[in-house]
């Protein structure tokens, strides 16, 4: 079904596909009751005292609209090339990436399921930057293969999360980057509870553990949808706290990057996946 939709969508300009994606996203908002309720529920947990019910519902609707645009942009990914990608995606802070690459010791790109995160990696891939993204294998094998083929078409190398750590360490040693989306509650991964919108959220520790073990920097990076274009914002590397107390350092630095993600979500709340059960895992040590 998706392959057929992709074939048909390629017959139309990207602008029209975005329009279709927005409309389909809005339809999904009204038809997909369970994700809509979860998005509204989570938004109330995060912004209940700051935003009205009308504002929260509008943000939740925007979430579905953004994801609809994301889908149709990815269906059109074969149209993006190194020559035309700058018409659709701008970048601020590219010098930070160039500086990190010049040091030839690798770095970790930390981002989130925010904006069109696939296009974030795609911009660098099309610009011939070495791009390696850490991904989770999808349950439906044919869909997983199709998604990864779209990523590879944009010049993105996909590393499955269950692959050997040696692969990741080798790439970092070669001076390349590893991109990680670490903004979800995944109980099968090692994590700690840190503050996220005023509530304790179980958060993966892999980015910090990897950074501390390899002495490579963590560079936060986000892509923001702005009308008919996107802007990639590259932040300066995080100043990691290294005290010698491993557990304390992991906690402090995980909290630090989690706050960076929160700051972007606060500025652009409709561009994050609010229907994810971010506060699902409970802290049993209370």
Buried (B, 14 or more C-beta within 10 A) or exposed (E): EBEEBBEEBBEEEBEEBBBBBBBBBBEBBEEBEEBBEBBBBBBBBBBEEEBEEEEBBBBBBBBBBBBBBBBBBBBBBEBBEEEEBEEBBBBEBBEBBEBBBEEEBBBBBBBBBBBBBBBBBBBBBBBEBBBBBBBBEEEEEEEBEBBBEBBEBBBBBBBEEEEEEEBBBEBBEEBBBBBBBBBBBBEEBEBBBBEBBEEBBBBBBBBBBBBBEBEBBBBBBBBBBEEEEBBBBBBEBBEBBEEEEEEEBBBBBBBBBBEBBBEBBEEBBBBBBBBBEBBEBEEEEE
